[in-house]
Amino acid sequence: MTEISLSAELVKYCTIVVSTIPIMLVYPFLTKYFEKGVMIGAIKG
């Protein structure tokens, strides 16, 4: 494997990891508010 293709693969994997981390950090907060909204809608409904 050449140096260029190895660094291209590394950049690709780093991009995937860096773009996934914020989603993993925000997701629990969003699900908490989403579940609360569903419960309020079910009670009112």
Secondary structure as the mmCIF struct_conf table of DSSP 4:
data_model
#
loop_
_struct_conf.conf_type_id
_struct_conf.id
_struct_conf.beg_label_comp_id
_struct_conf.beg_label_asym_id
_struct_conf.beg_label_seq_id
_struct_conf.end_label_comp_id
_struct_conf.end_label_asym_id
_struct_conf.end_label_seq_id
HELX_RH_AL_P HELX_RH_AL_P1 GLU A 3 LYS A 44
#
